[in-house]
Amino acid sequence: MRIALDAMGGDNAPAIPVLGAVEALQHIDADLELLLVGDLDAIRQELQGLGAPRNRLHIVPASQRIGMNDPPVESVRRKPDSSIVRGVALQKSGEADAFISAGSTGAIVAASILVLGALPGTDRPAIGALLPTVAAHPTLMLDAGANTDCRAQQLEQFAHLGHIYIQDLEARARPRIGLLNIGAESGKGNELTLEAYGLLEQSDLNFVGNVEGRDIVKGDCDVLVCDGFVGNVVLKFYESVAAHVAQLASQAVAGAQMDVDLQNICRVLDYAEHGGAPLLGVDGVTIICHGDSPARGIRNAVRVAARSVEIDMVNHLRRELSGLVSARA
C-alpha cells in the first residue's frame, strides 16, 4: 500500500508532515509506503537525523505550493505542480492509494473533485469530522465545511456517506443518523431541514430524528447531518471549547490539588487523536488534516487512510450510492 502525503501543507510544513510520516512508518504495518510530495531539498533537510526507513519513504518533487489564502479552484488550475494537485494525481494514476494533506481545505476539496471526480450518485462530496462525546464513541458530523449551501437531497446523500464510513471505520453495524436542527420535534427547522427530515424518515437508514446543538456532546447519534456552513461553525466552536475545558480543568486541579487524569481528558478532547477528516463522496481516499496538526495528528491520519484502503471503503460507498440512485429512479 502506498499513501501520498503533502509535505508542504499545514502551518508548520514541511517539518511536521515529515516527522509525522516517519512516526507513522515506525508504528504502522511494514507493508505501508509513504510518498512525501513537495520541495525536494526542504524535505531532505527535514529527514536528516530522523532515521526514516529509506525503502518505505519516497520523495515526489513538486515545484509549486498553494497557500492557505490562495483562491482554491483557481490555484488548483494554475498550479498543476503544487504538492496538493500532484498528491491527488498520484492516486488518480494508481501510484498511490490515498492522499493526506494539512494544507488549504478548499484546494484539497477542489483538487479531489477535479482530479478524482465524484462518485456516481454524489452531487457534492462532504467533509466528515469526528466530534468527541461523553459516550463511548465520537459522532461523525458532515458536512464540516465543503458545501455552504445544500439541498435536502444532498443532506440525504451525506447521511448515506456517513452511514458507510461509521460502519467501516468504527465497526458500528447500524449507525444512528441524526439531523442537526433547532428543535427535536419533526416540525421544527427551516425549509431545508424540514425537507431533509422527510427524505431521511423515508429512507432505509436508522434515522433517529432531529438533534439539537446542546445534545451533540451526549452522543445521541453516530452520524450528524447538516450543511457545511452550520457544520463548520460547530466544528470551530468545538475545537475552541475543547482547548478551553482542558485549560480550566488544569487550573482547577492545580488549585485544589485533586488527583484527576488530565492527560486522558486532553486526549479525549484532542482532534489530533482522530487524525483527519475524510472527504467522502470522491472517487478515492482523501484525508484532510487540521492546519496546525502535530506530528501525532499526521501519524493518525495515515492510520485512517490506510484503514480506509484496507477495507475498500470507496467501493462500499459506490455500492451504497448506486442503491440510493436506483431507489430514487
C-alpha positions in Angstrom: 0.0 0.0 0.0 1.2 3.5 -0.9 -0.1 6.7 0.6 0.8 10.2 -0.7 1.4 12.9 2.0 1.5 16.6 1.2 4.8 17.6 2.9 4.1 21.3 2.2 0.7 21.5 3.8 0.0 23.0 7.2 1.2 25.8 9.5 4.5 24.0 10.3 5.4 22.4 7.0 7.5 20.6 6.0 8.8 19.8 9.5 5.6 18.4 11.0 4.3 16.4 8.0 7.8 14.8 7.6 8.1 14.0 11.3 4.5 12.6 11.2 5.4 10.4 8.2 8.4 8.9 9.9 6.4 8.2 13.1 3.7 6.6 11.1 6.2 4.2 9.4 7.5 3.3 12.9 4.1 2.5 14.2 2.2 1.1 11.3 2.5 -2.2 9.3 5.6 -2.8 7.3 3.6 -3.2 4.0 2.9 0.6 4.1 5.0 3.0 2.0 4.7 6.8 2.1 5.2 9.3 -0.7 6.2 12.7 0.5 5.2 15.3 -2.0 6.8 18.7 -2.1 10.0 20.6 -2.2 12.8 18.1 -2.6 15.6 20.0 -0.8 13.3 21.1 2.1 12.1 17.5 2.6 15.6 16.0 2.5 16.7 18.6 5.1 13.9 17.7 7.5 14.6 14.0 7.1 18.1 14.3 8.4 18.6 12.6 11.7 15.1 11.1 11.8 16.1 7.6 10.9 13.5 7.2 8.2 13.4 3.7 6.5 14.6 4.5 3.0 12.8 1.6 1.4 9.4 2.8 2.7 9.7 6.5 2.4 9.9 8.2 -1.0 10.0 11.8 -2.2 7.9 13.1 -5.1 9.1 16.5 -6.1 6.6 19.3 -6.6 7.8 22.8 -7.5 4.6 24.7 -6.5 2.7 25.3 -3.3 -0.9 26.5 -2.7 -1.1 28.9 0.3 -3.9 29.0 2.8 -5.2 32.3 1.4 -5.0 31.4 -2.3 -8.3 31.0 -4.2 -8.8 27.3 -4.2 -10.2 26.4 -7.6 -8.1 29.0 -9.5 -5.0 27.8 -7.7 -5.6 24.2 -8.4 -5.9 25.0 -12.1 -2.9 27.5 -12.2 -0.6 25.3 -10.1 -0.7 21.8 -11.5 2.7 21.0 -10.0 1.7 22.0 -6.5 2.0 19.4 -3.7 -1.8 19.2 -3.4 -2.5 18.6 -7.1 0.5 16.3 -7.5 -0.5 14.3 -4.5 -4.1 13.8 -5.6 -2.9 13.0 -9.2 -0.7 10.2 -7.8 -3.9 8.5 -6.6 -5.6 9.0 -9.9 -2.7 7.4 -11.8 -2.6 4.5 -9.4 0.8 5.3 -8.0 -0.8 5.9 -4.6 -3.9 4.5 -2.8 -4.7 7.6 -0.8 -3.8 11.2 -0.2 -3.4 13.2 3.0 -2.9 17.0 3.5 -3.0 19.6 6.2 -3.0 22.4 3.6 -5.8 24.6 2.2 -9.1 22.7 2.7 -10.6 24.5 -0.2 -7.8 23.5 -2.5 -7.8 19.9 -1.3 -11.6 19.6 -1.9 -11.3 21.3 -5.4 -8.3 19.1 -6.5 -10.0 15.9 -5.3 -13.2 16.8 -7.2 -11.5 17.9 -10.4 -8.9 15.2 -10.5 -10.6 12.2 -8.9 -14.2 13.1 -9.7 -17.3 12.4 -7.5 -18.7 9.0 -7.0 -21.9 8.3 -9.1 -24.9 9.4 -7.1 -23.0 12.1 -5.2 -23.8 15.7 -6.1 -21.2 17.2 -3.7 -18.6 15.4 -1.6 -18.7 16.2 2.1 -16.1 16.6 4.9 -16.7 14.3 7.8 -15.4 15.5 11.2 -15.4 13.3 14.3 -16.7 15.2 17.3 -15.8 14.0 20.9 -18.8 13.0 23.0 -19.4 11.7 26.6 -20.5 8.4 25.0 -18.1 5.5 24.1 -17.7 6.7 20.6 -17.3 10.1 18.8 -20.0 11.4 16.4 -19.3 11.9 12.7 -20.6 15.3 11.6 -20.9 16.0 7.9 -20.7 18.3 6.1 -18.0 20.1 8.1 -17.3 22.8 5.6 -17.1 21.7 2.0 -20.6 23.0 1.0 -22.0 26.1 2.5 -25.3 25.8 0.6 -27.1 22.5 0.2 -30.3 20.9 -1.0 -32.2 18.3 1.0 -31.2 15.5 -1.4 -27.6 16.3 -0.7 -28.1 16.1 3.1 -29.6 12.7 2.4 -26.5 11.7 0.4 -24.3 12.9 3.3 -26.3 10.6 5.6 -25.5 7.6 3.4 -21.9 8.5 3.2 -21.6 8.8 6.9 -23.5 5.6 7.4 -20.9 3.6 5.4 -17.9 5.4 7.0 -19.1 4.7 10.5 -19.9 1.1 9.6 -16.5 0.5 8.1 -14.1 2.6 10.2 -15.9 2.5 13.6 -17.4 -1.0 13.2 -20.9 0.1 14.2 -23.3 -2.2 12.4 -26.4 0.1 12.2 -25.3 3.7 12.8 -27.9 6.1 14.2 -28.4 9.1 11.8 -29.4 12.5 13.3 -30.3 15.8 11.6 -28.9 18.9 13.3 -31.7 21.2 14.0 -33.0 23.9 16.3 -35.5 21.6 18.0 -36.1 17.9 18.4 -39.7 18.0 17.1 -40.2 16.9 13.5 -41.9 20.1 12.6 -39.0 22.3 13.7 -36.5 23.9 11.4 -36.2 25.8 8.1 -37.3 24.7 4.6 -34.0 22.7 4.1 -34.2 20.7 7.3 -37.9 20.1 7.0 -37.5 18.6 3.6 -34.4 16.7 4.6 -36.3 15.2 7.6 -38.9 13.8 5.3 -36.3 12.2 3.0 -34.4 10.7 5.9 -37.5 9.4 7.5 -38.5 7.6 4.3 -35.0 6.1 3.8 -33.8 2.7 5.0 -31.3 4.4 7.3 -31.5 4.2 11.1 -32.8 7.8 11.3 -33.3 8.9 14.9 -34.7 12.4 14.2 -33.6 15.9 14.9 -30.6 16.6 17.2 -30.2 19.9 18.9 -26.8 21.6 19.3 -26.8 21.0 23.1 -27.3 17.3 22.6 -24.3 16.6 20.3 -21.9 16.0 23.2 -24.3 13.4 24.6 -23.6 11.1 21.7 -27.3 10.6 20.8 -26.4 9.7 17.2 -23.4 8.2 15.3 -23.8 10.4 12.2 -24.9 14.0 12.4 -26.0 15.6 9.1 -26.0 19.3 8.4 -24.9 21.8 5.6 -21.3 22.9 5.5 -21.9 26.4 6.8 -23.5 25.2 10.0 -21.1 22.3 10.3 -18.0 24.4 10.1 -19.3 26.8 12.8 -20.0 23.8 15.1 -16.6 22.3 14.4 -14.7 25.6 15.1 -16.7 26.1 18.3 -16.0 22.5 19.4 -12.3 23.0 18.9 -12.2 26.2 20.9 -14.3 24.7 23.7 -12.1 21.6 23.9 -9.0 23.7 24.5 -10.8 25.9 27.0 -12.2 23.0 29.0 -8.7 21.4 29.2 -7.3 24.7 30.4 -10.0 25.2 33.1 -9.6 21.6 34.3 -5.8 22.1 34.6 -6.3 25.2 36.7 -8.9 23.6 38.9 -6.8 20.6 39.6 -3.8 22.8 40.4 -5.8 24.9 42.8 -7.5 22.1 44.6 -4.6 19.6 44.4 -7.0 17.0 43.1 -6.0 13.7 41.5 -7.5 13.9 38.1 -6.4 12.1 34.9 -5.8 15.3 32.9 -3.9 13.5 30.2 -6.9 11.4 29.4 -9.2 14.4 29.4 -7.0 16.2 26.9 -6.7 13.1 24.8 -10.5 12.7 24.5 -10.9 16.4 23.5 -7.9 16.5 21.2 -8.8 16.5 17.4 -5.3 15.1 16.7 -6.3 11.8 18.2 -8.7 11.2 15.3 -6.1 12.1 12.7 -8.0 13.9 10.0 -11.4 14.4 8.3 -12.2 12.2 5.3 -13.6 13.8 2.2 -16.5 11.4 1.5 -18.0 11.1 -1.9 -15.0 11.5 -4.2 -13.6 8.5 -6.1 -10.7 8.0 -3.9 -9.4 8.4 -0.3 -8.6 12.0 0.7 -7.9 12.8 4.3 -7.9 16.5 5.4 -5.9 17.3 8.5 -6.1 20.4 10.7 -3.7 23.2 9.6 -1.8 23.1 12.9 -1.9 19.3 13.3 1.0 18.0 15.4 3.1 15.0 14.2 0.7 12.8 16.1 -2.2 14.1 14.1 -0.4 13.3 10.8 0.5 9.9 12.1 -3.1 9.1 13.0 -4.3 10.4 9.6 -2.0 7.9 7.9 -3.6 5.2 10.0 -7.1 6.4 9.0 -6.1 6.5 5.3 -4.5 3.0 5.5 -7.6 1.6 7.2 -9.9 3.1 4.5 -7.9 1.5 1.8 -7.7 -1.9 3.5 -11.5 -2.2 3.9 -12.1 -0.9 0.3 -14.3 1.9 1.6 -14.6 3.7 -1.7 -16.2 0.7 -3.4 -18.5 0.2 -0.4 -19.6 3.8 -0.8 -20.1 3.3 -4.5 -22.4 0.4 -3.9 -24.4 2.3 -1.3 -24.9 5.3 -3.5 -25.8 3.2 -6.5 -28.6 1.7 -4.4 -29.8 5.2 -3.5 -29.8 6.2 -7.1 -31.8 3.0 -8.1 -34.3 3.6 -5.3 -34.9 7.2 -6.5 -35.2 6.1 -10.1 
